[in-house]
């Protein structure tokens, strides 16, 4: 079942009753079955969320995302007890060998560069060398093909002069919002598979609580880039409006394609996370990433 993604931007009171999330604001009152909620984004300084409601959301593996004063996702609550053999999975993940992690990162970078190349051809209507760059990715990406590809990618992606920076000018703000949602969705799926988000296969900063999510979301970033490109083509606003946020949240239900079936992104991320868990237990050798386009 496709889970709902909910954005709340007004002063509101959120509580739980009879397994329903009760949302009361000055505009309206509504009730939503908690089991139907995949993500809830809270973007107002005067939103009250009751502890029982938060607990029920977390128990149903719903990601609760809170935004800061700049309206960008700033943190999230996740279920810390979402798998029945979580301690065993943690042990396998912690004990994963360096060669295994380097191989997993190689696979991830190849997928990312491949997806960037496909999207860039769609945007520019020109052939590019990204398939060649992907073929040159070594174990652990020791030659930094990811950085080489990123430099070429962003030079060509937008018509205007653009530099991808976390705190850079428009449309970096759109990209940041989309990436934050993607990060939350990835973290939710990894947590649901019993994996420890803090322990990455490549990202290692001691200040990063979601290093593994930052690793696994990389091949999916072009989905955000694609949506931001569409928005910039049809909407001249440089402000992150409610309408634009709503469009970016739709990425979570965007269709991705596996060999045997297609599924919404939030479901596809669960399959990817499950395959990663199996890599740590030696049940498989490759992460199962979907195709982003047919």
Residue frames relative to the residue before (quaternion, step in Angstrom):
aa qw qx qy qz dx dy dz
X 1.0000 0.0000 0.0000 0.0000 0.00 0.00 0.00
X 0.4250 -0.6838 0.5307 0.2650 3.59 -0.98 0.83
X 0.3258 -0.7530 0.5451 0.1725 3.55 -0.76 1.09
X 0.4946 -0.6610 0.4825 0.2925 3.55 -1.18 0.61
X 0.2091 -0.7271 0.6384 0.1419 3.54 -1.25 0.62
X 0.0991 -0.8312 0.5470 -0.0128 3.57 -0.56 1.20
X 0.1250 -0.7724 0.6210 0.0469 3.56 -0.95 0.97
X 0.0482 -0.7888 0.6128 0.0013 3.59 -0.77 1.08
X 0.0349 -0.8329 0.5510 -0.0386 3.58 -0.58 1.20
X 0.6584 0.4744 -0.3164 0.4913 3.60 1.24 0.11
X 0.6464 -0.4718 0.4147 0.4331 3.54 -1.30 0.29
X 0.1498 0.8077 -0.5480 0.1575 3.57 -0.68 1.06
X 0.2811 -0.7082 0.6198 0.1878 3.50 -1.37 0.39
X 0.0830 -0.8127 0.5768 0.0012 3.59 -0.69 1.09
X 0.0774 0.7860 -0.6058 0.0956 3.53 -0.74 1.10
X 0.3631 -0.7230 0.5427 0.2257 3.57 -1.29 0.02
X 0.1087 0.7744 -0.6176 0.0839 3.53 -1.07 0.83
X 0.8478 -0.0008 -0.0383 0.5289 3.58 -0.86 1.02
X 0.6643 -0.5341 0.2825 0.4401 3.58 0.98 0.97
X 0.5641 0.5431 -0.3967 0.4790 3.56 1.23 0.57
X 0.3466 -0.6903 0.5892 0.2371 3.54 -1.13 0.70
X 0.1653 -0.8030 0.5699 0.0558 3.55 -0.60 1.18
X 0.0682 -0.8072 0.5861 -0.0165 3.57 -0.55 1.21
X 0.0136 -0.8093 0.5849 -0.0528 3.55 -0.57 1.19
X 0.0620 0.7841 -0.6132 0.0734 3.57 -0.73 1.11
X 0.6852 -0.4571 0.3533 0.4435 3.57 -1.32 -0.04
X 0.6590 0.5240 -0.2978 0.4499 3.57 1.22 -0.48
X 0.7921 -0.1742 0.1660 0.5610 3.58 0.85 -0.97
X 0.3200 -0.6889 0.6038 0.2417 3.50 -1.42 0.04
X 0.0407 0.8015 -0.5949 0.0443 3.57 -1.02 0.78
X 0.2021 -0.7551 0.6125 0.1171 3.53 -1.31 0.47
X 0.0444 -0.7915 0.6091 -0.0223 3.55 -0.95 0.95
X 0.4862 -0.6443 0.4919 0.3264 3.63 -0.88 0.86
X 0.4699 -0.7055 0.4511 0.2792 3.58 -0.69 1.06
X 0.6306 0.5516 -0.3405 0.4267 3.60 1.04 -0.69
X 0.6520 0.5199 -0.3131 0.4544 3.60 1.24 -0.33
X 0.6280 0.5742 -0.3204 0.4163 3.59 1.27 -0.26
X 0.1955 -0.7789 0.5877 0.0984 3.55 -0.81 1.04
X 0.7978 0.0127 0.0455 0.6011 3.56 1.01 -0.92
X 0.0146 -0.7602 0.6487 0.0311 3.53 -1.12 0.71
X 0.1691 -0.7986 0.5760 0.0438 3.56 -0.67 1.19
X 0.1458 -0.8020 0.5780 0.0386 3.57 -0.64 1.18
X 0.0711 0.8284 -0.5424 0.1202 3.57 -0.36 1.27
X 0.6070 0.4682 -0.4214 0.4846 3.56 0.53 1.25
X 0.4931 -0.6987 0.4278 0.2928 3.61 -0.87 0.87
X 0.7396 0.3671 -0.2239 0.5179 3.60 1.21 -0.33
X 0.3503 0.6818 -0.5519 0.3284 3.56 0.77 1.08
X 0.1780 -0.7672 0.6095 0.0906 3.56 -0.83 1.03
X 0.0406 -0.7842 0.6190 -0.0144 3.58 -0.79 1.09
X 0.3525 -0.7635 0.5002 0.2063 3.57 -0.50 1.15
X 0.6019 -0.5724 0.4210 0.3644 3.57 -1.18 0.59
X 0.6450 0.5021 -0.3494 0.4580 3.68 0.87 -0.72
X 0.6425 0.5084 -0.3285 0.4699 3.59 1.00 -0.77
X 0.6470 0.5151 -0.3222 0.4608 3.58 0.94 -0.87
X 0.6617 0.5136 -0.3092 0.4503 3.57 0.92 -0.89
X 0.6703 0.4900 -0.3074 0.4649 3.59 0.92 -0.82
X 0.6201 0.5292 -0.3405 0.4684 3.58 1.04 -0.71
X 0.6821 0.4886 -0.2842 0.4640 3.56 0.87 -1.00
X 0.6457 0.5296 -0.3177 0.4491 3.60 0.98 -0.83
X 0.7013 0.4207 -0.2556 0.5156 3.59 1.18 -0.55
X 0.4762 -0.7020 0.4055 0.3406 3.57 1.34 0.32
X 0.3434 0.6967 -0.5363 0.3302 3.55 1.02 0.88
X 0.3489 -0.7285 0.5499 0.2126 3.58 -0.94 0.87
X 0.1585 -0.7704 0.6135 0.0704 3.57 -0.75 1.10
X 0.0838 -0.8261 0.5570 -0.0205 3.57 -0.42 1.29
X 0.1304 -0.7905 0.5949 0.0648 3.58 -0.82 0.99
X 0.2936 -0.7655 0.5550 0.1410 3.56 -1.09 0.82
X 0.4462 -0.6833 0.5167 0.2590 3.55 -1.20 0.62
X 0.7657 -0.3767 0.2560 0.4541 3.57 -1.29 -0.14
X 0.6777 0.4667 -0.2985 0.4836 3.60 1.19 -0.46
X 0.5092 -0.7024 0.3664 0.3364 3.57 1.38 0.31
X 0.5259 0.5886 -0.4365 0.4318 3.58 1.20 0.45
X 0.5846 -0.5747 0.4262 0.3825 3.63 -1.02 0.69
X 0.1418 -0.8376 0.5275 0.0043 3.53 -0.74 1.13
X 0.7997 -0.0587 0.0581 0.5947 3.58 1.20 -0.40
X 0.1077 -0.8024 0.5833 0.0655 3.57 -1.27 0.26
X 0.3365 -0.7065 0.5866 0.2088 3.52 -1.28 0.51
X 0.0349 -0.8017 0.5962 -0.0246 3.55 -0.91 0.99
X 0.5691 -0.5810 0.4668 0.3472 3.52 -1.29 0.48
X 0.2267 -0.7949 0.5517 0.1113 3.59 -0.73 1.07
X 0.7374 0.3295 -0.2093 0.5512 3.59 1.26 0.02
X 0.2654 0.8404 -0.4307 0.1943 3.52 1.00 0.95
X 0.7503 0.3145 -0.2054 0.5440 3.61 1.22 0.01
X 0.5174 -0.7023 0.4003 0.2807 3.57 -0.91 0.94
X 0.7570 0.2509 -0.1883 0.5732 3.63 1.19 -0.35
X 0.0988 0.8630 -0.4904 0.0703 3.53 1.06 0.81
X 0.6422 0.5307 -0.3437 0.4334 3.62 0.92 -0.81
X 0.6503 0.5087 -0.3151 0.4680 3.59 1.01 -0.80
X 0.6455 0.5113 -0.3154 0.4715 3.59 1.02 -0.81
X 0.6189 0.5359 -0.3356 0.4660 3.59 0.99 -0.83
X 0.6545 0.5273 -0.3154 0.4407 3.58 0.91 -0.94
X 0.6646 0.4962 -0.3044 0.4685 3.59 0.93 -0.90
X 0.6558 0.5143 -0.3078 0.4590 3.56 1.00 -0.84
X 0.6687 0.5018 -0.2967 0.4615 3.58 0.92 -0.90
X 0.7378 0.4226 -0.2203 0.4779 3.57 1.02 -0.84
X 0.3659 0.7420 -0.4934 0.2686 3.61 1.23 0.10
X 0.4693 -0.7014 0.4656 0.2665 3.57 -0.90 0.94
X 0.6245 -0.5387 0.4145 0.3848 3.55 -1.24 0.44
X 0.6447 0.5103 -0.3442 0.4534 3.67 0.87 -0.78
X 0.6371 0.5189 -0.3379 0.4590 3.61 0.99 -0.78
X 0.6794 0.4873 -0.3004 0.4591 3.59 0.84 -0.91
X 0.6315 0.5208 -0.3329 0.4681 3.58 1.06 -0.68
X 0.6468 0.5095 -0.3147 0.4723 3.59 1.04 -0.76
X 0.6495 0.5130 -0.3119 0.4666 3.57 1.00 -0.82
X 0.6538 0.4961 -0.3139 0.4774 3.59 1.03 -0.76
X 0.5988 0.5547 -0.3483 0.4610 3.59 1.07 -0.73
X 0.6560 0.5068 -0.3042 0.4693 3.58 0.91 -0.94
X 0.6645 0.5253 -0.2956 0.4417 3.55 0.94 -0.94
X 0.6773 0.4850 -0.2903 0.4709 3.59 0.91 -0.91
X 0.6107 0.5407 -0.3491 0.4613 3.60 1.02 -0.75
X 0.6601 0.5000 -0.3044 0.4707 3.59 0.93 -0.90
X 0.6563 0.5206 -0.3180 0.4440 3.58 0.92 -0.88
X 0.6894 0.4750 -0.2859 0.4663 3.58 0.80 -1.00
X 0.6213 0.5407 -0.3362 0.4567 3.59 1.01 -0.79
X 0.6853 0.4786 -0.2808 0.4716 3.58 0.89 -0.94
X 0.6140 0.5336 -0.3458 0.4677 3.59 1.03 -0.72
X 0.6658 0.5179 -0.3033 0.4433 3.57 0.93 -0.88
X 0.6467 0.5189 -0.3158 0.4613 3.56 0.98 -0.87
X 0.6858 0.4779 -0.2871 0.4679 3.57 0.87 -0.96
X 0.6494 0.5262 -0.3268 0.4411 3.59 0.92 -0.85
X 0.6244 0.5203 -0.3410 0.4724 3.61 1.04 -0.68
X 0.6420 0.5197 -0.3232 0.4619 3.59 1.03 -0.77
X 0.6947 0.4898 -0.2671 0.4540 3.56 0.98 -0.88
X 0.7878 0.3404 -0.1633 0.4866 3.59 0.84 -0.98
X 0.2998 -0.7677 0.4997 0.2664 3.56 1.30 -0.43
X 0.6096 0.5120 -0.3561 0.4894 3.57 1.15 0.69
X 0.5212 -0.6172 0.4889 0.3293 3.56 -1.15 0.66
X 0.0800 -0.7947 0.5994 0.0536 3.58 -1.16 0.55
X 0.5749 -0.6320 0.4271 0.2962 3.55 -1.33 0.16
X 0.3495 0.7883 -0.4649 0.2005 3.59 1.22 0.24
X 0.5870 0.5506 -0.3804 0.4556 3.61 1.08 -0.55
X 0.6394 0.5124 -0.3156 0.4786 3.58 1.06 -0.79
X 0.6454 0.5160 -0.3220 0.4621 3.60 0.94 -0.86
X 0.6407 0.5298 -0.3221 0.4530 3.58 1.00 -0.85
X 0.6596 0.5204 -0.3035 0.4494 3.58 1.03 -0.79
X 0.6876 0.4829 -0.2694 0.4707 3.59 1.23 -0.41
X 0.4545 0.6820 -0.4612 0.3400 3.60 1.25 0.09
X 0.2333 -0.7860 0.5635 0.1014 3.55 -0.75 1.11
X 0.7081 -0.4127 0.3391 0.4619 3.57 -1.31 0.10
X 0.8223 0.1332 -0.1374 0.5358 3.56 -0.75 1.08
X 0.3605 -0.7406 0.4706 0.3165 3.57 1.34 0.03
X 0.0775 0.8558 -0.5046 0.0833 3.55 0.92 1.00
X 0.6908 0.4481 -0.2821 0.4923 3.60 1.20 -0.42
X 0.4112 -0.7594 0.4244 0.2722 3.59 1.37 0.20
X 0.1195 0.8022 -0.5680 0.1403 3.57 0.78 1.02
X 0.5510 0.6015 -0.3956 0.4220 3.59 1.16 -0.51
X 0.6902 0.4759 -0.2780 0.4689 3.59 0.91 -0.92
X 0.6218 0.5355 -0.3332 0.4644 3.57 1.03 -0.79
X 0.6763 0.4935 -0.2867 0.4657 3.58 0.91 -0.98
X 0.6433 0.5363 -0.3245 0.4396 3.59 0.95 -0.88
X 0.6397 0.5346 -0.3214 0.4492 3.58 0.96 -0.84
X 0.6834 0.4668 -0.2767 0.4883 3.59 0.93 -0.90
X 0.6344 0.5730 -0.3131 0.4137 3.54 0.99 -0.92
X 0.7607 0.4008 -0.2264 0.4576 3.56 0.65 -1.08
X 0.5716 0.5767 -0.3875 0.4364 3.61 1.18 -0.34
X 0.7729 0.3666 -0.1655 0.4907 3.57 1.12 -0.67
X 0.5691 0.6787 -0.3720 0.2777 3.58 1.13 -0.57
X 0.7842 0.2302 -0.1263 0.5622 3.60 0.78 -0.99
X 0.5716 -0.6098 0.4286 0.3430 3.55 -1.13 0.67
X 0.7002 0.4266 -0.2718 0.5039 3.58 0.96 -0.81
X 0.6220 -0.5113 0.4189 0.4197 3.55 -1.27 0.32
X 0.0385 0.8296 -0.5482 0.0989 3.55 -0.64 1.13
X 0.0504 -0.7621 0.6443 0.0383 3.53 -1.14 0.75
X 0.3674 -0.7415 0.5188 0.2147 3.54 -0.72 1.10
X 0.1650 0.7635 -0.5985 0.1779 3.54 -0.56 1.28
X 0.5717 -0.6211 0.4158 0.3384 3.54 -0.99 0.83
X 0.7911 0.2246 -0.1130 0.5576 3.58 0.96 -0.86
X 0.3702 0.7619 -0.4561 0.2729 3.56 1.23 0.47
X 0.6781 -0.5005 0.3591 0.4010 3.57 -1.32 0.13
X 0.7528 -0.3613 0.3124 0.4530 3.55 -1.41 0.12
X 0.6275 -0.2125 -0.7476 -0.0476 1.58 -1.98 1.59
X 0.2080 0.7912 -0.5456 0.1821 3.61 1.05 0.65
X 0.6210 0.5544 -0.3522 0.4279 3.59 1.05 -0.71
X 0.6376 0.5086 -0.3256 0.4783 3.60 1.06 -0.71
X 0.6540 0.5095 -0.3057 0.4682 3.56 0.94 -0.92
X 0.6442 0.5361 -0.3277 0.4361 3.59 0.91 -0.89
X 0.6592 0.5048 -0.3102 0.4630 3.58 0.94 -0.88
X 0.6766 0.4970 -0.2915 0.4585 3.57 0.89 -0.92
X 0.6584 0.5041 -0.3081 0.4664 3.57 0.96 -0.85
X 0.6340 0.5321 -0.3368 0.4489 3.59 1.01 -0.77
X 0.6416 0.5036 -0.3179 0.4834 3.58 1.03 -0.75
X 0.6476 0.5141 -0.3098 0.4694 3.57 0.97 -0.88
X 0.6329 0.5323 -0.3240 0.4596 3.57 1.01 -0.80
X 0.6553 0.5065 -0.3060 0.4695 3.57 0.97 -0.86
X 0.6565 0.5092 -0.3095 0.4625 3.57 0.96 -0.86
X 0.6487 0.5090 -0.3106 0.4729 3.57 1.01 -0.82
X 0.6553 0.5119 -0.3090 0.4616 3.58 0.91 -0.91
X 0.6238 0.5423 -0.3322 0.4544 3.58 1.02 -0.79
X 0.6845 0.4872 -0.2841 0.4619 3.58 0.90 -0.92
X 0.6493 0.5103 -0.3149 0.4677 3.59 0.98 -0.81
X 0.6436 0.5124 -0.3118 0.4754 3.55 0.99 -0.85
X 0.6534 0.5268 -0.3030 0.4515 3.57 1.03 -0.81
X 0.6871 0.4381 -0.2690 0.5134 3.58 1.23 -0.47
X 0.5833 -0.6326 0.3461 0.3739 3.55 1.28 0.26
X 0.5069 0.6692 -0.4105 0.3560 3.58 1.24 0.23
X 0.4604 -0.6793 0.5121 0.2538 3.53 -1.22 0.63
X 0.3684 -0.7734 0.4755 0.1999 3.57 -0.36 1.26
X 0.6227 0.5833 -0.3421 0.3935 3.59 1.06 -0.69
X 0.7319 0.4238 -0.2234 0.4845 3.59 1.07 -0.74
X 0.1451 -0.8336 0.5311 0.0447 3.58 -0.20 1.30
X 0.4794 -0.6262 0.5163 0.3339 3.53 -1.34 0.09
X 0.7797 0.1849 -0.1195 0.5862 3.59 1.26 -0.37
X 0.6940 0.4220 -0.2726 0.5158 3.60 0.78 -0.99
X 0.0466 -0.8524 0.5185 -0.0484 3.58 -0.73 1.07
X 0.3581 0.7576 -0.4988 0.2215 3.63 1.15 0.06
X 0.4641 -0.6967 0.4760 0.2696 3.57 -0.89 0.95
X 0.6541 0.5054 -0.3079 0.4711 3.58 1.25 -0.27
X 0.6306 0.5595 -0.3147 0.4362 3.59 1.29 -0.16
X 0.2284 -0.8033 0.5398 0.1054 3.57 -0.47 1.20
X 0.7538 0.3335 -0.1862 0.5346 3.59 1.25 -0.23
X 0.1023 0.8463 -0.5142 0.0950 3.55 1.00 0.88
X 0.6684 0.4977 -0.3163 0.4534 3.60 0.92 -0.83
X 0.6205 0.5246 -0.3386 0.4745 3.59 1.03 -0.72
X 0.6419 0.5209 -0.3211 0.4622 3.59 1.01 -0.80
X 0.6224 0.5273 -0.3333 0.4728 3.59 1.14 -0.62
X 0.7714 0.4228 -0.2078 0.4278 3.53 0.58 -1.24
X 0.6310 0.5452 -0.3487 0.4278 3.62 1.10 -0.45
X 0.4683 0.7340 -0.4222 0.2525 3.59 1.19 -0.48
X 0.7118 0.4444 -0.3012 0.4528 3.69 0.72 -0.86
X 0.6661 0.5154 -0.2938 0.4520 3.59 1.24 -0.41
X 0.4452 0.7229 -0.4394 0.2935 3.60 1.24 -0.26
X 0.6275 0.5533 -0.3698 0.4042 3.67 0.90 -0.70
X 0.5500 0.5849 -0.4116 0.4312 3.62 1.17 -0.33
X 0.6413 0.4895 -0.3116 0.5020 3.58 1.07 -0.74
X 0.6402 0.5337 -0.3249 0.4470 3.58 0.93 -0.91
X 0.6448 0.5324 -0.3124 0.4508 3.57 0.97 -0.89
X 0.6850 0.4822 -0.2862 0.4651 3.58 0.88 -0.95
X 0.6478 0.5087 -0.3216 0.4671 3.60 0.98 -0.83
X 0.6212 0.5307 -0.3422 0.4640 3.58 1.01 -0.76
X 0.6448 0.5175 -0.3171 0.4646 3.61 0.94 -0.88
X 0.6601 0.5138 -0.3070 0.4539 3.58 0.93 -0.90
X 0.6892 0.4872 -0.2929 0.4493 3.59 0.86 -0.93
X 0.6331 0.5430 -0.3341 0.4390 3.58 1.14 -0.53
X 0.7920 0.3246 -0.1508 0.4946 3.58 1.03 -0.74
X 0.7622 0.3052 -0.1615 0.5476 3.58 1.24 -0.40
X 0.3046 -0.8017 0.4878 0.1629 3.62 -0.43 1.17
X 0.5089 0.6768 -0.4168 0.3305 3.60 1.22 -0.30
X 0.2751 -0.7554 0.5731 0.1591 3.55 -1.01 0.85
X 0.5776 0.5875 -0.3671 0.4318 3.57 1.31 -0.02
X 0.4505 -0.6788 0.5136 0.2691 3.54 -1.09 0.75
X 0.0643 -0.8464 0.5285 -0.0138 3.55 0.29 1.32
X 0.6838 -0.4598 0.3674 0.4312 3.55 -1.33 0.19
X 0.6349 0.5389 -0.3260 0.4475 3.57 0.99 -0.83
X 0.6807 0.4800 -0.2866 0.4734 3.58 0.93 -0.89
X 0.6170 0.5325 -0.3407 0.4687 3.59 1.01 -0.75
X 0.6525 0.5192 -0.3109 0.4561 3.57 0.96 -0.89
X 0.6415 0.5116 -0.3232 0.4714 3.58 1.03 -0.75
X 0.6657 0.5060 -0.3056 0.4555 3.58 0.97 -0.82
X 0.6216 0.5398 -0.3403 0.4544 3.59 1.06 -0.70
X 0.5893 0.5969 -0.3616 0.4069 3.60 1.14 -0.59
X 0.4807 0.6631 -0.4356 0.3734 3.58 1.24 -0.31
X 0.6339 0.5767 -0.3299 0.3959 3.58 1.03 -0.79
X 0.7329 0.3528 -0.2274 0.5354 3.59 1.20 -0.40
X 0.3752 0.7327 -0.4771 0.3078 3.57 1.27 0.22
X 0.4832 -0.6976 0.4519 0.2752 3.62 -0.93 0.87
X 0.0489 -0.7484 0.6605 0.0344 3.56 -1.11 0.85
X 0.3558 -0.7858 0.4905 0.1237 3.56 -1.16 0.62
X 0.1343 -0.7480 0.6472 0.0600 3.52 -0.89 1.06
X 0.7133 -0.4584 0.3025 0.4355 3.60 -1.25 0.24
X 0.7929 0.3450 -0.1522 0.4787 3.55 0.95 -0.92
X 0.8180 0.0159 0.0072 0.5749 3.60 1.18 -0.30
X 0.3566 -0.6764 0.5841 0.2723 3.51 -1.36 0.12
X 0.0203 -0.8088 0.5874 -0.0206 3.56 -1.14 0.56
X 0.5888 -0.5336 0.4401 0.4182 3.61 -1.22 0.28
X 0.6673 -0.5271 0.3454 0.3970 3.57 -1.14 0.61
X 0.6755 0.5082 -0.3249 0.4241 3.61 0.80 -0.93
X 0.6472 0.4734 -0.3116 0.5098 3.60 1.17 -0.55
X 0.6269 0.5444 -0.3256 0.4523 3.57 1.03 -0.80
X 0.6290 0.5325 -0.3298 0.4604 3.58 1.04 -0.75
X 0.6192 0.5377 -0.3410 0.4596 3.58 1.08 -0.67
X 0.6503 0.5009 -0.3167 0.4754 3.59 1.01 -0.78
X 0.6341 0.5217 -0.3234 0.4702 3.55 1.03 -0.78
X 0.6648 0.5053 -0.3003 0.4609 3.58 0.92 -0.93
X 0.6423 0.5244 -0.3172 0.4601 3.57 0.98 -0.83
X 0.6564 0.5050 -0.3127 0.4652 3.59 0.99 -0.82
X 0.6167 0.5331 -0.3432 0.4666 3.60 1.08 -0.68
X 0.6197 0.5345 -0.3363 0.4660 3.56 0.98 -0.81
X 0.6674 0.4973 -0.2945 0.4696 3.60 1.00 -0.83
X 0.5877 0.5522 -0.3695 0.4616 3.59 1.14 -0.50
X 0.6667 0.5013 -0.3011 0.4621 3.58 1.01 -0.79
X 0.7162 0.4050 -0.2503 0.5102 3.61 1.18 -0.52
X 0.4939 -0.6934 0.3900 0.3510 3.60 1.36 0.23
X 0.4079 0.7070 -0.4798 0.3217 3.62 1.17 0.45
X 0.7826 0.0392 -0.0351 0.6203 3.57 1.24 -0.42
X 0.4353 -0.7278 0.4819 0.2205 3.56 -1.24 0.43
X 0.7769 0.2820 -0.1613 0.5394 3.60 1.19 -0.34
X 0.4776 -0.6236 0.5353 0.3105 3.51 -1.17 0.64
X 0.3562 -0.7400 0.5329 0.2039 3.56 -0.96 0.86
X 0.0027 0.7914 -0.6090 0.0533 3.54 -0.15 1.32
X 0.3992 -0.7158 0.5126 0.2559 3.61 -0.98 0.73
X 0.4996 -0.5527 0.5429 0.3875 3.52 -1.37 0.07
X 0.3814 -0.7418 0.5060 0.2198 3.57 -0.96 0.83
X 0.7730 0.1786 -0.1139 0.5980 3.56 1.26 -0.35
X 0.4898 -0.6508 0.4805 0.3252 3.60 -1.12 0.52
